[in-house]
Amino acid sequence: MADRYIDFSYLNAYQDRKTQTEKELQRYGLIECLKHNTPMNKVLSSPALKAHLQTVQGQTTQYTGLKESVITTTSVESFTIPQHLSVSEQKTLTSVSIFSGFRWYPGQFVNNTIEEGTYLDNKFDEVFAAMAAAKETQIASALSTYKTQVLDGEAQINHGDGAFAFSTVLDTLTCDLAAQKDALFANLKTIMRINKKAGNYNLAVNEGGFNLAINEILKYGQQNSENRQFVLNQLPMYFETLGIAPSTFQFVAYLLRDGAIGSVQNYPFDFRNGTVVDSKVWGIMPTPAPYIGERLNVFQNTEATDASSLGDRTGELRMTSYKEMGFLDKFFLVTNYNSDLTTRVNDIVKVTGATT
């Protein structure tokens, strides 16, 4: 893809110089989780499909999935060979758009105690953080939509005490309080192997959601009456985020087999081709946006206007220029192919921790 990069000196300066403001920083664990999983997503392993998703114009596109065949075997030798023909289907992918931006008037900073660069630093920070939070909402929604609706095998890991229970009403695997203090993480991977979903797993969880479990494990060591250090060896990679609310639970998490969800950035025609119309310019950021970690589509506009409504009493802003930037984070969220979520176990599982 031939990218048309905007000379984004404002952003480069922002990244070199962080201004102290009252805005609190936070972790965006769902975005980190998405970036971890993307390279291993099976659907996106096709270079042609990935390139198509980057440049396709419009909200939706399709890819072809191949359903798993039911294969029969027999102990009778014969020239009668079963056909075992495969069936394919079209799956639709819908892009997500997150848009924001801001305007500023260079003339307003001539007599202002706040420098233009300082003002822009703060505004970039606010806008990109808000867009990151919106992206986390979209990721959480996708995980909820594609969480498995069927899961078997709890009896094999419950040790007879009902530590784990899967609800087909809530499509959620719940772990009781006692199990959270014992072998929670080892048992999660075990139940997925029982459901023919072996592999490496990672978790996205609300901030502090696993503190109870991990602190309980760390209380014990080789010299104590109990040694639970083996559980730490089973601990999968996990990402904490404020983008998931614990609600009434000890924790709410999504268990994902590596690659269960991925993303591809989309760059519409005018942005990737660098369209210029008078004072309006379309382009792509040359560097990833903070918090979001992706190069965004950028629209820049420089015009003149009467800005005296800003409170200028001398008339200096009556005939002035303004600048504005619009940022478009457009992307596809792609989960691994599953022909029927109602009957086939998916590699995304919603897990909650009970408070009793």
C-alpha positions as CSV (number, residue, x, y, z in Angstrom):
1,M,0.0,0.0,0.0
2,A,1.4,3.4,-1.0
3,D,1.0,5.6,2.0
4,R,0.7,9.4,1.7
5,Y,2.2,10.6,5.0
6,I,1.3,14.1,6.3
7,D,4.3,16.2,7.6
8,F,3.0,15.9,11.1
9,S,5.6,18.0,12.9
10,Y,3.1,18.9,15.6
11,L,2.8,15.3,16.7
12,N,6.5,14.7,16.5
13,A,7.1,17.6,18.8
14,Y,4.4,16.3,21.2
15,Q,6.1,12.9,21.4
16,D,9.4,14.6,22.2
17,R,7.9,16.9,24.9
18,K,5.4,15.8,27.4
19,T,3.5,18.6,29.1
20,Q,2.4,18.2,32.8
21,T,-1.4,18.4,33.0
22,E,-4.1,17.2,35.4
23,K,-5.1,14.4,33.1
24,E,-4.5,11.0,34.7
25,L,-2.8,8.3,32.7
26,Q,-4.2,4.8,32.5
27,R,-3.4,1.4,30.9
28,Y,-5.2,0.3,27.9
29,G,-5.0,-3.4,28.4
30,L,-7.6,-4.4,25.8
31,I,-5.6,-2.6,23.1
32,E,-2.4,-4.3,24.3
33,C,-4.2,-7.6,24.3
34,L,-5.4,-7.0,20.7
35,K,-1.9,-6.2,19.5
36,H,-0.6,-9.3,21.2
37,N,-3.1,-11.6,19.5
38,T,-3.2,-10.0,16.0
39,P,0.0,-11.7,14.6
40,M,-1.3,-15.1,15.5
41,N,-4.9,-14.7,14.1
42,K,-5.6,-17.5,11.6
43,V,-7.9,-15.5,9.3
44,L,-5.3,-12.7,9.0
45,S,-2.5,-15.2,8.1
46,S,-3.6,-14.6,4.5
47,P,-1.4,-11.7,3.2
48,A,-3.9,-11.1,0.4
49,L,-6.9,-10.8,2.8
50,K,-4.9,-8.5,5.1
51,A,-3.9,-6.2,2.2
52,H,-7.5,-6.2,1.0
53,L,-8.8,-5.1,4.4
54,Q,-6.3,-2.3,4.6
55,T,-7.6,-0.6,1.4
56,V,-11.2,-1.8,0.9
57,Q,-13.6,1.1,0.5
58,G,-16.8,0.9,2.6
59,Q,-17.9,-0.6,5.8
60,T,-18.2,-4.3,5.0
61,T,-16.3,-7.0,3.2
62,Q,-16.3,-10.8,3.2
63,Y,-13.9,-13.7,3.4
64,T,-14.5,-17.4,2.8
65,G,-14.5,-20.0,5.7
66,L,-14.3,-23.7,5.2
67,K,-16.5,-25.8,7.5
68,E,-15.1,-28.8,9.4
69,S,-16.3,-32.0,7.6
70,V,-17.7,-35.0,9.4
71,I,-15.5,-37.8,8.4
72,T,-16.6,-41.4,8.8
73,T,-14.4,-44.5,9.0
74,T,-15.1,-48.2,8.7
75,S,-13.3,-51.4,9.4
76,V,-14.6,-53.0,6.1
77,E,-12.3,-52.9,3.1
78,S,-14.1,-51.6,0.0
79,F,-14.0,-49.8,-3.3
80,T,-16.8,-47.7,-2.0
81,I,-15.1,-44.4,-1.1
82,P,-17.1,-41.8,0.8
83,Q,-17.3,-38.4,-1.0
84,H,-16.6,-36.3,2.1
85,L,-17.0,-33.0,0.1
86,S,-16.2,-29.8,2.0
87,V,-18.6,-26.9,2.4
88,S,-17.6,-23.3,2.4
89,E,-19.4,-20.1,3.4
90,Q,-19.0,-16.4,3.3
91,K,-18.3,-14.5,6.5
92,T,-18.9,-10.8,6.7
93,L,-16.5,-8.4,8.4
94,T,-17.6,-4.9,9.4
95,S,-15.2,-2.1,10.0
96,V,-15.3,0.1,13.0
97,S,-14.7,3.9,12.8
98,I,-13.6,6.1,15.7
99,F,-13.3,9.8,14.9
100,S,-12.3,12.8,16.8
101,G,-10.2,16.0,16.5
102,F,-9.9,19.6,17.5
103,R,-9.4,23.2,16.2
104,W,-7.1,25.9,17.4
105,Y,-6.4,29.6,16.5
106,P,-2.7,30.4,16.2
107,G,-3.4,34.1,16.7
108,Q,-5.0,33.5,20.1
109,F,-1.6,32.5,21.5
110,V,0.2,35.8,20.8
111,N,-0.8,37.4,24.1
112,N,-1.6,34.2,25.9
113,T,0.5,32.9,28.9
114,I,0.0,29.3,27.5
115,E,2.3,28.6,24.6
116,E,0.8,27.1,21.4
117,G,3.0,24.0,21.7
118,T,2.0,23.5,25.3
119,Y,-1.7,23.8,24.4
120,L,-1.3,21.3,21.5
121,D,0.5,18.8,23.7
122,N,-2.4,18.7,26.1
123,K,-5.0,18.5,23.3
124,F,-3.3,15.6,21.5
125,D,-3.1,13.8,24.8
126,E,-6.8,14.3,25.5
127,V,-8.0,13.3,22.0
128,F,-5.8,10.2,21.6
129,A,-6.7,9.0,25.1
130,A,-10.4,9.4,24.4
131,M,-10.1,7.6,21.1
132,A,-8.2,4.8,22.9
133,A,-10.9,4.4,25.5
134,A,-13.5,4.3,22.7
135,K,-11.5,1.6,21.0
136,E,-11.4,-0.5,24.2
137,T,-15.2,-0.3,24.3
138,Q,-15.3,-1.7,20.7
139,I,-12.9,-4.5,21.6
140,A,-14.8,-5.4,24.7
141,S,-18.0,-5.5,22.7
142,A,-16.5,-7.9,20.1
143,L,-15.2,-10.2,22.8
144,S,-18.7,-10.3,24.4
145,T,-20.3,-11.0,21.0
146,Y,-17.9,-13.8,20.1
147,K,-17.6,-15.5,23.5
148,T,-18.3,-19.2,23.5
149,Q,-21.9,-20.2,24.1
150,V,-21.0,-23.9,24.8
151,L,-18.4,-25.4,27.0
152,D,-18.0,-28.9,28.5
153,G,-15.8,-30.6,31.0
154,E,-16.3,-28.6,34.2
155,A,-16.9,-31.9,36.2
156,Q,-13.4,-33.1,35.3
157,I,-11.7,-30.1,36.9
158,N,-14.1,-29.4,39.8
159,H,-12.7,-32.1,42.2
160,G,-16.3,-32.7,43.2
161,D,-16.9,-29.4,44.8
162,G,-18.5,-27.4,42.0
163,A,-15.6,-24.9,41.8
164,F,-16.4,-24.1,38.1
165,A,-19.8,-23.7,36.5
166,F,-20.7,-22.7,32.9
167,S,-24.0,-20.9,32.4
168,T,-25.6,-21.4,29.0
169,V,-27.9,-18.5,29.9
170,L,-25.1,-16.0,30.5
171,D,-22.5,-17.8,28.3
172,T,-20.1,-17.4,31.2
173,L,-17.7,-19.7,33.1
174,T,-17.8,-18.8,36.8
175,C,-15.1,-19.7,39.3
176,D,-16.0,-19.7,43.0
177,L,-14.0,-17.9,45.6
178,A,-12.2,-20.9,47.0
179,A,-10.9,-22.0,43.5
180,Q,-9.6,-18.5,42.9
181,K,-7.2,-19.0,45.8
182,D,-6.0,-22.3,44.5
183,A,-5.6,-23.6,40.9
184,L,-7.6,-21.1,38.9
185,F,-5.2,-20.5,36.1
186,A,-4.1,-24.2,35.7
187,N,-7.7,-25.3,35.5
188,L,-8.7,-22.7,32.8
189,K,-6.1,-24.1,30.4
190,T,-7.1,-27.7,31.3
191,I,-10.8,-27.1,30.5
192,M,-9.9,-25.7,27.1
193,R,-7.8,-28.8,26.3
194,I,-10.9,-30.9,27.2
195,N,-12.8,-28.9,24.7
196,K,-10.2,-29.6,22.0
197,K,-8.9,-26.0,22.2
198,A,-5.3,-26.7,23.2
199,G,-2.8,-24.0,22.9
200,N,-1.3,-20.9,24.7
201,Y,-3.8,-18.6,26.3
202,N,-3.9,-15.0,27.4
203,L,-6.5,-13.0,29.5
204,A,-7.9,-9.5,29.4
205,V,-9.3,-8.6,32.9
206,N,-10.5,-5.6,34.8
207,E,-7.9,-3.7,36.8
208,G,-6.9,-5.6,39.9
209,G,-9.2,-8.5,39.0
210,F,-6.6,-11.2,39.7
211,N,-5.1,-9.6,42.8
212,L,-6.9,-12.0,45.2
213,A,-5.7,-15.1,43.3
214,I,-2.1,-13.9,42.8
215,N,-1.6,-12.6,46.3
216,E,-2.9,-15.9,47.7
217,I,-0.4,-17.8,45.6
218,L,2.5,-15.5,46.6
219,K,1.8,-16.1,50.3
220,Y,3.1,-19.6,50.0
221,G,6.6,-20.8,49.1
222,Q,8.8,-23.8,49.5
223,Q,9.3,-23.4,53.2
224,N,5.6,-23.0,54.1
225,S,3.1,-25.7,54.9
226,E,1.7,-25.4,51.4
227,N,3.6,-24.8,48.2
228,R,1.5,-23.2,45.5
229,Q,4.3,-21.9,43.3
230,F,3.4,-24.5,40.7
231,V,0.4,-22.4,39.9
232,L,2.5,-19.5,38.9
233,N,4.0,-21.7,36.2
234,Q,0.5,-22.1,34.8
235,L,-0.3,-18.4,34.8
236,P,-1.0,-17.2,31.2
237,M,-0.1,-13.7,30.0
238,Y,-2.8,-11.3,31.1
239,F,-3.7,-7.6,30.4
240,E,-5.4,-5.4,32.9
241,T,-7.8,-2.7,31.8
242,L,-10.4,-0.2,32.9
243,G,-12.3,-1.0,29.8
244,I,-13.8,-4.1,31.5
245,A,-16.0,-3.4,34.5
246,P,-16.0,-6.0,37.4
247,S,-19.7,-5.3,38.1
248,T,-20.7,-7.5,41.1
249,F,-17.9,-10.0,40.5
250,Q,-14.4,-10.4,42.0
251,F,-13.2,-10.2,38.4
252,V,-14.5,-10.3,34.8
253,A,-12.1,-11.6,32.2
254,Y,-11.9,-12.9,28.7
255,L,-9.8,-16.0,28.2
256,L,-8.3,-16.0,24.7
257,R,-6.3,-18.6,22.8
258,D,-3.4,-16.8,21.2
259,G,-4.7,-15.3,18.0
260,A,-8.4,-15.5,19.0
261,I,-8.9,-11.9,17.8
262,G,-6.9,-9.6,15.6
263,S,-7.2,-6.2,13.9
264,V,-6.3,-4.6,10.6
265,Q,-6.2,-0.8,10.1
266,N,-8.1,0.5,7.1
267,Y,-7.0,3.5,5.1
268,P,-9.7,5.0,2.8
269,F,-8.9,6.3,-0.7
270,D,-8.3,10.0,-0.1
271,F,-6.2,9.4,3.0
272,R,-3.8,6.9,1.5
273,N,-3.5,8.9,-1.8
274,G,-3.0,12.3,-0.1
275,T,-5.8,14.2,-1.7
276,V,-5.4,18.0,-1.5
277,V,-8.3,20.4,-2.1
278,D,-7.5,24.0,-1.4
279,S,-6.5,24.2,2.3
280,K,-7.7,20.7,3.0
281,V,-5.3,17.8,3.1
282,W,-5.9,14.0,3.6
283,G,-3.1,11.7,4.8
284,I,-1.8,9.1,7.2
285,M,0.2,9.7,10.4
286,P,3.9,8.7,9.9
287,T,4.1,7.5,13.5
288,P,1.7,5.5,15.7
289,A,-0.7,7.6,17.8
290,P,0.0,7.4,21.5
291,Y,-2.2,5.0,23.5
292,I,-3.7,3.6,20.3
293,G,-0.5,2.4,18.9
294,E,-1.6,2.6,15.2
295,R,-1.0,5.1,12.4
296,L,-4.3,7.0,12.0
297,N,-6.0,8.6,9.1
298,V,-5.6,12.4,9.4
299,F,-7.6,15.3,7.9
300,Q,-6.0,18.7,8.1
301,N,-7.7,22.0,7.3
302,T,-6.4,25.6,7.4
303,E,-8.9,28.4,6.7
304,A,-9.7,31.9,7.8
305,T,-12.7,32.9,9.9
306,D,-14.1,35.6,12.2
307,A,-13.0,34.3,15.7
308,S,-14.0,37.3,17.7
309,S,-16.5,35.2,19.6
310,L,-13.6,33.7,21.5
311,G,-13.6,36.7,23.8
312,D,-11.1,39.0,22.0
313,R,-12.2,42.6,22.8
314,T,-9.6,44.3,20.6
315,G,-10.8,42.9,17.3
316,E,-7.5,41.2,16.6
317,L,-9.2,37.9,16.0
318,R,-11.9,39.3,13.8
319,M,-9.9,38.3,10.7
320,T,-7.7,35.4,11.6
321,S,-6.9,31.8,10.6
322,Y,-7.6,28.6,12.3
323,K,-6.2,25.1,12.0
324,E,-8.1,21.9,12.6
325,M,-7.2,18.2,12.6
326,G,-9.5,15.2,12.4
327,F,-8.3,11.7,13.3
328,L,-10.0,8.6,12.0
329,D,-9.1,5.2,13.5
330,K,-10.8,2.8,11.1
331,F,-10.2,-0.9,11.5
332,F,-11.6,-4.4,11.2
333,L,-11.8,-6.7,14.3
334,V,-11.3,-10.2,13.1
335,T,-12.0,-13.4,15.2
336,N,-11.0,-16.9,14.1
337,Y,-13.5,-18.7,11.9
338,N,-16.4,-20.5,13.7
339,S,-19.3,-21.7,11.5
340,D,-21.8,-21.9,14.4
341,L,-21.2,-20.3,17.8
342,T,-24.3,-21.9,19.2
343,T,-23.0,-25.5,18.8
344,R,-19.2,-25.2,18.4
345,V,-16.8,-24.1,21.2
346,N,-15.1,-20.9,20.4
347,D,-11.6,-19.9,21.6
348,I,-12.9,-16.8,23.5
349,V,-14.4,-17.6,26.9
350,K,-15.9,-15.1,29.3
351,V,-14.8,-15.9,32.9
352,T,-16.1,-14.4,36.1
353,G,-14.9,-14.7,39.7
354,A,-17.6,-15.2,42.3
355,T,-17.4,-13.3,45.6
356,T,-18.5,-16.4,47.6
